[in-house]
Amino acid sequence: DVKVTQSSRYLVKRTGEKVFLECVQDMDHENMFWYRQDPGLGLRLIYFSYDVKMKEKGDIPEGYSVSREKKERFSLILESASTNQTSMYLCASSLLGRGETQYFGPGTRLLVL
Amino acid sequence: GNSVTQMEGPVTLSEEAFLTINCTYTATGYPSLFWYVQYPGEGLQLLLKATKADDKGSNKGFEATYRKETTSFHLEKGSVQVSDSAVYFCALRRMNNNNDMRFGAGTRLTVKP
């Protein structure tokens, strides 16, 4: 079974803190994605990566950065957390190719105070 | 641009009722279409998918048919169970090299015994 794990299920941080969210997949997938999920808005793509050290902006990259030093690991970084970044963060991975299914981690619920 | 619109929830049904969750899309070309399900406290799981017009995806009693002429991918189940209570997301795989997806806002389904 494909497994995507995220480092934390719940996080509480203070405004201005630097926050790291880690995601690891064990299926040798080329693509990895970070989404945020907010009520009424569905999932919105923050960043994705199709190879090691490669990254592309999604629809809402402002306030975020990413790092992919190894194929299996994709990190989302909030340089200076703000209250409007309180959300559920979902990581996903997939093989290359049109129509390939994305596999999701359990999510990290982040609260920024 | 590419987008997905799905019916607003919440939807509340009695056990064994018929379920339809409408989904329509806007896209260039022939995107792959997906339904994902999110059970309480979990990440998204693929429920079913269709990769070309007239394809029918099915899983766990759920079905959806890719209708190019109406740009729709409605989710149906003949007899819902309490365990089907979840949030359902319609999504399309964008027709570009990035392999990323567009999600609908999600529809919360509650099934009562």
Interface residues (C-beta under 8 A of the other chain):
Chain A: V4 N31 F33 Y35 G40 L41 G42 L43 R44 L45 F48 Y50 E56 G58 L90 A92 S94 L96 G97 R98 G99 E100 T101 Q102 Y103 F104 G105 P106 G107
Chain B: S32 F34 Y36 G41 E42 G43 L44 Q45 L46 K49 T51 F89 A91 R93 M95 N98 N99 D100 M101 F103 G104 A105 G106
